[in-house]
Amino acid sequence: MRKIVCFLLASIFFITLLSGCNGSDSEYDEEKNSLAKTIAAEYIDENYKNIKAIEMGDLSEAPMGSITIDGTVNGKAGFSISLDENLNVSSIAEDEGFPEQKKECRKHFCE
């Protein structure tokens, strides 16, 4: 009987420990979500020509902790923009048909 009680207590302990190791959900609060989207939109608007409309999807967390946002520009050209944990733009991947980058922004990000 004592072995069964010890086994049950140990099992409960490990289940509790493992459930705590899952960490927090990758959902972002509305404030961080809104701020990340604003920063991404400003970056695209400042660095690319002929931006008329920017549509963005939900935020997702990359394996290394950066934030990724997928979306479209001008209703047709897709992109995926990554921001670091401080919400600085670290990279952008552009689909075919994405607007051309401004000449003055080719060597460094325009802000």
DRENDO-1510 file (C-alpha; in Angstrom, 1 decimal, always signed):
<recs>
REC; n; res; u; v; w
REC; 1; MET; +0.0; +0.0; +0.0 .
REC; 2; ARG; +2.9; +2.4; +0.9 .
REC; 3; LYS; +4.4; +1.8; -2.6 .
REC; 4; ILE; +1.2; +2.7; -4.3 .
REC; 5; VAL; +0.9; +6.0; -2.4 .
REC; 6; CYS; +4.5; +6.9; -3.1 .
REC; 7; PHE; +3.9; +6.1; -6.8 .
REC; 8; LEU; +0.8; +8.2; -7.0 .
REC; 9; LEU; +2.5; +11.1; -5.2 .
REC; 10; ALA; +5.5; +10.9; -7.5 .
REC; 11; SER; +3.2; +10.7; -10.5 .
REC; 12; ILE; +1.3; +13.8; -9.5 .
REC; 13; PHE; +4.5; +15.7; -8.8 .
REC; 14; PHE; +6.0; +14.9; -12.2 .
REC; 15; ILE; +2.8; +15.7; -14.1 .
REC; 16; THR; +2.6; +19.0; -12.3 .
REC; 17; LEU; +6.3; +19.7; -13.0 .
REC; 18; LEU; +5.9; +18.8; -16.7 .
REC; 19; SER; +2.8; +20.9; -17.1 .
REC; 20; GLY; +4.7; +23.9; -15.7 .
REC; 21; CYS; +7.5; +23.3; -18.2 .
REC; 22; ASN; +5.3; +24.0; -21.1 .
REC; 23; GLY; +5.7; +27.7; -20.5 .
REC; 24; SER; +3.4; +30.4; -21.5 .
REC; 25; ASP; +1.1; +30.2; -24.4 .
REC; 26; SER; +2.6; +31.9; -27.6 .
REC; 27; GLU; -0.4; +34.3; -27.7 .
REC; 28; TYR; +0.5; +37.9; -27.5 .
REC; 29; ASP; -1.5; +40.5; -25.6 .
REC; 30; GLU; -3.4; +43.1; -27.7 .
REC; 31; GLU; -1.0; +45.9; -26.9 .
REC; 32; LYS; +2.1; +44.0; -28.1 .
REC; 33; ASN; +0.2; +42.6; -31.1 .
REC; 34; SER; -0.9; +46.1; -32.1 .
REC; 35; LEU; +2.6; +47.6; -31.5 .
REC; 36; ALA; +4.4; +44.9; -33.6 .
REC; 37; LYS; +2.0; +45.4; -36.5 .
REC; 38; THR; +2.4; +49.2; -36.3 .
REC; 39; ILE; +6.2; +48.8; -36.4 .
REC; 40; ALA; +6.0; +46.4; -39.3 .
REC; 41; ALA; +3.7; +48.6; -41.3 .
REC; 42; GLU; +5.8; +51.7; -40.7 .
REC; 43; TYR; +8.9; +49.8; -41.8 .
REC; 44; ILE; +7.3; +48.6; -45.0 .
REC; 45; ASP; +5.9; +52.1; -45.7 .
REC; 46; GLU; +9.3; +53.8; -45.1 .
REC; 47; ASN; +11.4; +51.4; -47.0 .
REC; 48; TYR; +9.4; +50.5; -50.1 .
REC; 49; LYS; +7.9; +52.5; -53.0 .
REC; 50; ASN; +4.2; +52.8; -53.9 .
REC; 51; ILE; +2.7; +51.2; -50.8 .
REC; 52; LYS; -1.1; +51.8; -50.9 .
REC; 53; ALA; -2.4; +49.1; -48.5 .
REC; 54; ILE; -0.9; +46.7; -46.0 .
REC; 55; GLU; -2.8; +43.7; -44.6 .
REC; 56; MET; -1.3; +41.7; -41.8 .
REC; 57; GLY; -2.2; +38.3; -40.3 .
REC; 58; ASP; -1.7; +37.2; -36.7 .
REC; 59; LEU; +1.7; +37.2; -35.0 .
REC; 60; SER; +3.5; +33.9; -34.5 .
REC; 61; GLU; +6.6; +33.1; -32.5 .
REC; 62; ALA; +9.6; +31.6; -34.3 .
REC; 63; PRO; +11.7; +28.9; -32.6 .
REC; 64; MET; +14.4; +31.4; -31.5 .
REC; 65; GLY; +11.9; +33.8; -30.0 .
REC; 66; SER; +11.5; +36.3; -32.8 .
REC; 67; ILE; +8.0; +37.4; -33.9 .
REC; 68; THR; +6.9; +36.8; -37.4 .
REC; 69; ILE; +4.0; +38.5; -39.2 .
REC; 70; ASP; +2.7; +37.4; -42.6 .
REC; 71; GLY; +0.7; +39.6; -44.8 .
REC; 72; THR; +0.1; +41.2; -48.2 .
REC; 73; VAL; +0.9; +44.6; -49.7 .
REC; 74; ASN; -1.4; +46.4; -52.2 .
REC; 75; GLY; -3.7; +43.3; -52.1 .
REC; 76; LYS; -1.4; +41.0; -54.1 .
REC; 77; ALA; +2.2; +40.7; -53.0 .
REC; 78; GLY; +2.9; +38.6; -49.9 .
REC; 79; PHE; +5.6; +39.1; -47.3 .
REC; 80; SER; +6.8; +37.7; -44.0 .
REC; 81; ILE; +8.5; +40.1; -41.6 .
REC; 82; SER; +10.4; +39.2; -38.5 .
REC; 83; LEU; +10.9; +41.3; -35.4 .
REC; 84; ASP; +13.3; +40.5; -32.6 .
REC; 85; GLU; +12.3; +40.4; -28.9 .
REC; 86; ASN; +12.8; +44.2; -28.7 .
REC; 87; LEU; +10.4; +44.6; -31.7 .
REC; 88; ASN; +13.1; +45.8; -34.1 .
REC; 89; VAL; +12.7; +44.6; -37.6 .
REC; 90; SER; +15.3; +41.9; -38.3 .
REC; 91; SER; +14.3; +40.6; -41.7 .
REC; 92; ILE; +11.6; +40.6; -44.4 .
REC; 93; ALA; +10.9; +38.0; -47.1 .
REC; 94; GLU; +9.1; +39.3; -50.1 .
REC; 95; ASP; +7.0; +37.4; -52.7 .
REC; 96; GLU; +7.2; +38.1; -56.4 .
REC; 97; GLY; +5.5; +41.4; -57.2 .
REC; 98; PHE; +6.4; +43.1; -53.9 .
REC; 99; PRO; +7.0; +46.8; -54.4 .
REC; 100; GLU; +10.6; +48.0; -55.1 .
REC; 101; GLN; +12.7; +49.1; -52.3 .
REC; 102; LYS; +13.5; +52.8; -52.1 .
REC; 103; LYS; +17.0; +53.6; -53.4 .
REC; 104; GLU; +18.1; +55.4; -50.3 .
REC; 105; CYS; +17.0; +52.4; -48.2 .
REC; 106; ARG; +19.0; +49.7; -50.0 .
REC; 107; LYS; +22.2; +49.9; -47.9 .
REC; 108; HIS; +20.5; +50.4; -44.5 .
REC; 109; PHE; +17.0; +50.5; -43.1 .
REC; 110; CYS; +15.1; +53.7; -43.4 .
REC; 111; GLU; +13.4; +54.8; -40.3 .
</recs>
